Amino acid sequence: MTITELRYRPGPIDPAALARLRTTDDAGRPCAGHVDPEGGAPLRCCLRRSRAGESIALVAYAPLRRWAAERGASPGAYDEQGPVFIHAEECGGPAAGAVGYPFARPGVLRTLRRYDAGGRIVGGRLLEVPEDDTRGFDVALDEAFADPAVVQVHVRAVEYGCLLFTVDRPTT
């Protein structure tokens, strides 16, 4: 099942935000790219793992801050920043035909944090990704969006707490 066929659309970091992060990250540090010798870093710009030899950067990213600023919301204490890997140079975003939810591997733990229109956390869920990872994410996201207050879900890695991708409430 390709990303465009999924029930919910996983969102990468917005291209305009990526352009700024490739200069200065959300902690005010300059972006410092490096060659990834082994590959495997979860890239939030294109929602895939890096390949050996690619130029990537680890930057501080404040997803809720940027989202709230676009909407005039005030997340208050929920405004946090964390580490994310991105390509050090423009990459074009997720590939057409990408398959399934990104970074979904049976057995890994993911946290799904639910946010309201004001940028506040209104719930969350721990998900151990099942063998049928697409169905597992669909069920967890159905549950999240059953609450009419939820407008966005952040999917995070439990091990490091970093954002993997976002999912906005479907408009249909």
Salt bridges, closest charged atoms under 4 A:
ASP25 OD2 - ARG29 NE 3.79
ASP26 OD1 - ARG66 NH2 2.39
GLU54 OE2 - ARG48 NH2 2.68
GLU54 OE2 - ARG51 NH1 3.96
GLU54 OE2 - HIS87 NE2 3.01
GLU70 OE1 - ARG71 NH1 3.19
ASP79 OD2 - ARG65 NE 3.00
GLU80 OE2 - ARG113 NH1 2.33
GLU80 OE2 - ARG156 NH2 3.55
ASP116 OD2 - ARG120 NH2 3.34
ASP138 OD2 - ARG7 NH2 3.99
ASP142 OD2 - ARG7 NH1 2.45
GLU143 OE2 - ARG114 NH2 2.72
GLU143 OE2 - ARG125 NE 3.16
GLU159 OE1 - ARG110 NH1 3.78
